[in-house]
Amino acid sequence: MSFKRFEADDFVVSADSVTSTLWSTGNATLTQFYSASVQEAGSSGNFYLNVYQTGSDLSGSAVQFAIAYGNSFGSGSRVYNLAVDGRSPSSTIYGQYQDLVIGDENTNFLFGDVTQSQFFAISFERARYKESLFPGSLTLNLSGSAGKISLTDDSQYVIAQTFNEAGRVYQLISGSAGVKYTNNGTTSDGYSAKSGSYGWFLPDIGTILLNPIALAQPAISGGIAFGYSGSTESGGNAGTGSATPTLTPLTSMYKAISGSTASSFTINAQETITSDYIFVRPRSSEFNYSENPSFISGSTGEILYSSFINNPQVYITTVGMYNDNNELLAVAKLSRPLVKDFTKEALIRVKLDF
């Protein structure tokens, strides 16, 4: 067995971005949406509503994303204690996302150029995406009493990238697959300056924040007249309990996503695969002899055939990589044996993905 120490220029590190489907169906678009009555009626239903790709009691059912509603004043959900006004699941959700996304409990969310004290959060199940969501792949169709709207992110239009505690931040605009909506040859973001953008796209934490005020606008102002009970403090956030309004925030958003006959949700996942390339360079004078029993004598170590002394011919089939303690760390197999003698040099590229 022959050994050769690698040099610094034998190593090259490369990073490639790989995209894949996010939904467990294996498709880029999710068209069927189901909730679980057990989860909705349980204690967690006051905070969020899980959405599945099929009936939650069926084999293969898996959570695709969850819907939550946050309100800085605690509206839209039943208070924890009637003696403590404004403290409810919606205020808890709002504070959690303030800490996670903004990193400042005294700062509200700025959608476009308008500050809002409430939002809907769509958080994708961690098992659904790898490293992050893929900007420019989003198409979220929502329906309301004033019609339908398709939302995407503005990642293709930003000049200066915006970051916060959650990483990259993109505004939600009217359009699909990263492309703005066009009407009579004119493109626009869709939303009005009064209500702000439709929300934020946060790919690095797998979250979408929707601005309900923008969605609640009439069609002429870029909205869908989206209705929800965010102004009341009675009832549960997810619609549980007899005192709950008919359409509480979470059930309202769930219906907006799943209520249309053309309901669909398209988005992809993205990850960066780092590859370490190692170049193995057998020179003309190297690796020309073998310790194989067909090449040398096992008892004396002599070459069996005299013609192999000055004109050897061997075949390289495997590259082993060792540390300084002579411990084997990795093995690379060639697709076919590579002939080697004094008249030949080789360049073998080994790729390690991690």
C-alpha positions in Angstrom: 0.0 0.0 0.0 1.3 3.4 -1.0 0.8 6.7 0.9 1.2 10.3 -0.1 0.5 13.4 2.1 -2.0 15.9 0.7 -0.8 19.5 0.2 -2.8 22.6 0.9 -3.6 23.2 -2.8 -5.1 19.7 -3.0 -8.2 20.9 -1.2 -11.0 23.1 -2.6 -14.2 23.9 -0.7 -17.4 24.7 -2.7 -21.0 25.5 -1.7 -24.0 24.8 -3.9 -27.6 25.8 -3.3 -30.1 23.0 -3.8 -33.9 23.4 -3.9 -36.5 20.8 -3.4 -40.3 20.5 -2.8 -41.4 21.4 0.7 -44.7 19.5 1.2 -44.7 15.9 2.3 -46.9 15.1 -0.8 -43.7 15.5 -2.9 -45.4 18.2 -5.0 -44.5 21.8 -5.1 -48.1 22.9 -4.7 -50.4 21.9 -1.9 -54.1 21.9 -2.9 -55.8 20.0 0.0 -56.0 21.4 3.5 -57.2 19.7 6.7 -57.4 20.6 10.3 -57.7 18.3 13.4 -60.7 18.9 15.6 -58.9 17.2 18.5 -56.0 19.7 18.3 -58.3 22.6 17.7 -60.4 21.8 20.8 -57.3 21.2 23.0 -55.3 23.6 24.9 -52.9 24.2 22.0 -55.9 25.3 19.9 -56.0 28.6 21.8 -52.6 29.4 20.3 -52.3 27.8 16.9 -54.1 25.6 14.4 -52.2 22.8 12.6 -52.9 22.2 8.9 -52.4 18.8 7.3 -52.2 17.5 3.7 -54.9 14.9 4.4 -57.2 13.9 7.2 -55.3 13.9 10.5 -56.5 10.4 11.4 -55.4 8.9 8.1 -52.1 7.0 7.5 -49.4 9.3 6.2 -51.0 12.4 7.6 -48.5 15.0 8.7 -48.5 18.6 9.8 -47.5 20.9 6.9 -47.8 24.3 8.7 -49.5 26.0 11.6 -51.5 29.2 11.7 -51.3 31.6 14.7 -52.7 35.0 15.4 -50.8 37.7 17.3 -52.2 40.9 18.7 -50.3 43.3 21.0 -53.6 44.2 22.8 -54.6 40.6 23.4 -57.7 40.9 21.1 -59.1 38.0 19.3 -58.7 35.4 22.1 -60.1 34.8 25.5 -58.0 36.4 28.3 -56.2 34.2 30.8 -57.7 36.0 33.7 -60.7 38.3 33.6 -59.0 40.5 36.2 -56.0 41.1 33.9 -57.1 42.8 30.7 -55.2 42.3 27.5 -53.3 39.1 28.5 -54.4 36.3 26.2 -53.0 33.7 23.8 -52.9 36.3 21.0 -50.8 38.7 23.1 -48.5 35.8 24.0 -48.1 34.9 20.3 -47.4 38.6 19.5 -44.7 38.8 22.2 -43.1 35.5 21.1 -42.7 36.7 17.5 -41.5 40.2 18.6 -38.6 38.4 20.4 -38.0 35.9 17.6 -38.2 38.2 14.6 -37.5 41.8 15.9 -35.6 41.1 19.1 -37.3 44.1 20.8 -40.5 43.8 22.8 -41.1 47.5 22.5 -41.1 47.6 18.7 -44.1 46.8 16.5 -44.0 45.2 13.1 -43.5 47.5 10.1 -45.3 46.1 7.0 -44.2 48.2 4.1 -44.2 51.7 5.6 -47.0 51.1 8.1 -46.7 49.9 11.6 -49.2 47.3 12.7 -50.0 45.7 16.1 -51.3 42.4 14.8 -50.5 39.7 12.3 -51.2 36.2 11.2 -48.2 33.8 11.3 -47.8 30.8 9.0 -45.0 28.7 10.4 -43.9 25.7 8.4 -43.3 22.4 10.1 -39.5 22.1 10.6 -39.5 18.7 9.0 -41.0 20.1 5.9 -38.1 22.4 4.9 -34.3 21.9 5.2 -32.2 25.0 5.7 -34.6 27.7 4.6 -37.5 28.6 2.4 -36.6 29.4 -1.3 -37.3 33.1 -2.0 -39.2 33.6 -5.3 -41.0 30.3 -5.1 -43.9 31.4 -3.0 -47.5 31.6 -4.3 -50.2 31.8 -1.6 -53.8 32.1 -2.8 -56.2 33.6 -0.3 -59.9 34.2 -0.7 -62.3 36.7 1.0 -65.7 38.2 0.4 -64.2 40.6 -2.2 -62.5 37.8 -4.2 -59.1 36.2 -4.3 -55.5 37.3 -4.2 -52.2 35.7 -4.9 -49.3 36.7 -2.7 -45.5 36.2 -3.3 -42.3 37.8 -2.0 -40.4 40.7 -3.5 -37.0 39.0 -3.4 -36.4 39.7 -7.1 -37.0 43.4 -6.7 -35.1 44.4 -3.6 -31.9 46.3 -4.2 -30.6 46.4 -0.6 -31.2 43.3 1.4 -33.0 43.7 4.7 -32.1 41.7 7.8 -33.4 41.4 11.4 -33.2 38.9 14.2 -34.8 36.3 12.0 -32.5 36.7 9.1 -33.6 37.9 5.7 -36.8 39.9 5.4 -38.9 40.3 2.3 -42.2 42.1 1.8 -45.3 40.2 0.6 -46.7 41.6 -2.6 -49.5 40.7 -5.1 -48.1 38.2 -7.6 -47.0 34.6 -8.0 -43.6 32.8 -8.0 -41.7 36.0 -7.2 -43.3 38.0 -10.0 -45.4 41.1 -9.4 -49.0 41.2 -10.5 -49.6 43.0 -13.8 -52.8 44.7 -14.7 -53.3 46.3 -18.1 -49.5 46.4 -18.6 -48.8 48.0 -15.2 -47.1 46.2 -12.4 -47.5 47.0 -8.8 -47.1 45.6 -5.3 -50.9 45.5 -5.0 -51.3 47.0 -1.5 -52.1 50.5 -0.6 -49.9 53.0 1.3 -52.6 53.3 4.0 -52.6 49.7 5.1 -49.0 48.7 4.4 -47.7 45.6 2.7 -49.4 42.2 2.9 -46.8 41.1 5.4 -43.3 39.6 5.7 -41.6 36.6 4.1 -39.0 35.2 6.5 -37.2 32.4 4.7 -34.5 31.7 7.3 -37.0 30.7 10.1 -39.6 29.2 7.8 -42.3 31.7 8.5 -44.8 34.0 6.7 -46.4 37.0 8.6 -49.6 38.2 7.0 -50.9 41.8 7.6 -54.7 41.4 8.2 -55.3 45.1 7.8 -54.1 45.0 4.2 -56.1 41.9 3.5 -59.2 43.4 5.1 -59.2 46.3 2.5 -61.8 46.3 -0.3 -60.6 45.1 -3.7 -60.1 48.6 -5.0 -57.5 49.1 -2.3 -55.8 45.8 -3.0 -57.5 43.7 -0.3 -60.0 40.9 -0.3 -62.3 42.2 2.4 -60.9 39.5 4.7 -63.1 39.3 7.8 -62.0 38.1 11.2 -62.9 38.6 14.9 -59.6 40.3 15.9 -61.4 43.2 17.6 -63.1 41.0 20.3 -61.6 39.5 23.4 -64.2 36.8 23.8 -63.7 33.3 22.6 -60.7 31.2 21.9 -58.0 32.2 19.3 -58.6 29.0 17.3 -62.4 29.0 17.6 -62.9 26.7 20.6 -65.6 27.1 23.3 -69.2 28.0 23.1 -68.4 31.7 23.7 -66.2 31.8 20.6 -67.3 34.1 17.8 -68.4 32.3 14.6 -65.2 33.2 12.8 -62.3 33.7 15.1 -58.9 34.7 13.7 -57.5 31.2 13.2 -60.6 29.7 11.6 -60.9 32.8 9.4 -57.4 32.5 8.1 -57.8 28.7 7.6 -60.9 29.4 5.5 -59.1 32.1 3.5 -56.4 29.5 2.6 -58.6 26.5 2.1 -62.0 27.9 1.3 -61.7 28.5 -2.4 -62.2 25.8 -5.0 -58.9 26.9 -6.5 -57.0 26.9 -3.2 -53.3 26.3 -3.6 -50.1 27.0 -1.7 -46.8 26.8 -3.6 -43.4 27.1 -2.0 -40.1 25.2 -2.1 -37.3 24.5 0.3 -33.6 25.4 -0.1 -30.4 24.2 1.4 -26.7 24.9 0.9 -24.6 21.8 0.4 -21.0 22.3 1.2 -18.6 20.1 -0.8 -14.9 19.5 0.0 -13.0 18.5 -3.2 -9.8 16.6 -2.7 -7.5 16.2 -5.7 -5.4 13.1 -5.6 -2.4 13.4 -8.1 -0.5 10.1 -8.7 2.7 11.2 -10.5 4.4 9.2 -13.2 6.9 7.8 -10.6 4.3 7.1 -7.9 1.9 4.2 -7.2 3.3 1.9 -9.9 3.7 -1.1 -7.7 1.3 -3.2 -5.7 1.3 -5.3 -2.6 -1.3 -7.6 -4.1 -0.3 -11.3 -3.9 -0.5 -11.6 -7.7 2.2 -9.0 -7.9 4.7 -9.8 -5.2 5.7 -12.9 -3.2 4.1 -13.0 0.2 7.1 -14.7 1.8 10.0 -12.7 0.4 8.3 -9.5 -0.9 10.0 -10.0 -4.3 8.2 -9.1 -7.5 6.9 -12.3 -9.1 7.6 -11.3 -12.7 10.8 -9.7 -13.8 9.1 -7.8 -16.5 7.2 -5.9 -13.8 10.5 -4.6 -12.3 11.1 -1.9 -14.9 7.8 -2.0 -16.6 5.1 -2.5 -14.0 1.4 -2.1 -14.7 -1.2 -1.8 -11.9 -4.8 -0.7 -11.6 -6.0 2.0 -9.2 -9.4 1.1 -7.8 -9.7 2.8 -4.4 -8.5 6.0 -2.7 -8.2 5.9 1.1 -7.8 9.0 3.2 -5.9 8.7 6.5 -5.1 11.0 9.3 -1.7 11.4 10.9 -2.4 8.4 13.2 -2.8 6.2 10.2 -6.5 5.9 10.8 -8.7 5.4 7.8 -11.3 8.3 7.6 -12.9 8.0 4.2 -12.8 5.7 1.2 -13.5 6.7 -2.4 -14.2 4.0 -5.0 -13.4 4.6 -8.7 -16.2 3.8 -11.2 -13.7 1.6 -13.1 -10.1 0.5 -12.5 -7.5 3.1 -13.7 -4.4 1.7 -15.3 -1.1 3.1 -14.0 2.5 2.8 -15.0 5.6 4.9 -15.4 4.3 6.5 -18.5 1.0 7.7 -17.0 -0.1 10.3 -14.5 -3.6 10.6 -13.1 -5.9 13.3 -11.5 -8.6 11.8 -9.2 -11.2 14.2 -7.7 -12.8 13.1 -4.5 -15.9 14.9 -3.4 -17.1 15.0 0.2 -20.5 16.4 0.9 -21.5 17.6 4.4 
